[in-house]
């Protein structure tokens, strides 16, 4: 999975899977990395870590819920680097709320950041990649879109939309030399960035809802019986962007250790 001096972009690079993926790109040979996030302190910390690996890094402070900021960030990337070989669109967040309590404002915020933001990042990446005749994009779906969990209807809508959007983009882009795939992580322990998000309402629990398990019990609900690691997800993303993954396009790959016995939490 040698990336051989490529130029890459990672959204959500301030922490968690995004930060781990940026580091993996650097370790696999990428030499120009654009890091995009809304959380400035976390973003600059990630940038300094990458620069210690002798990588040219471009920090891009942008809110994925604002299309004008996305376009400005990609324009800055193009002006600085002049090309884009791979884009890992990881930015976004998980959010949970009882369906009866979700407000239009909460819906709009979630969908704007997770689905709308991913679409317009893809659009801007393709604007750079099509003239090159090459490139790879990896979007970030979520297992909550495929394994129903109480309170995740909005998350499922946004992340499920990303997965199906990716199939269509893969078809559109294939004959222009660009591949578009999606990764759906399983249960991964990550540190939050502290970026603002709408508050989650308290979940209602009644006779129709099985009692929840605690977060610490989550690994026992997976087939593998353990947390998935940030590195496992990052390695899959890097593989899909590399020549080793050049035959894969328009696909969704679950990185969850084999699925779940149940998801009660």
Secondary structure, DSSP 8 states (H G I E B T S, - for coil): ---TT-EEEEESTTSHHHHHHHHHHHHTT--EEEEEES-HHHHHHHHHHHHTTT-EEEEEE--TT-HHHHHHHHHHHHHHHS--SEEEE---------GGG--HHHHHHHHIIIIIHHHHHHHHHHHHHHHHT-EEEEEEEEGGGTS--TT-HHHHHHHHHHHHHHHHHHHHHGGGTEEEEEEEE-SB------------------TTS-----GGGGGGGBSSSS-B-HHHHHHHHHHHHSGGGTT--S-EEEESSS-BS----
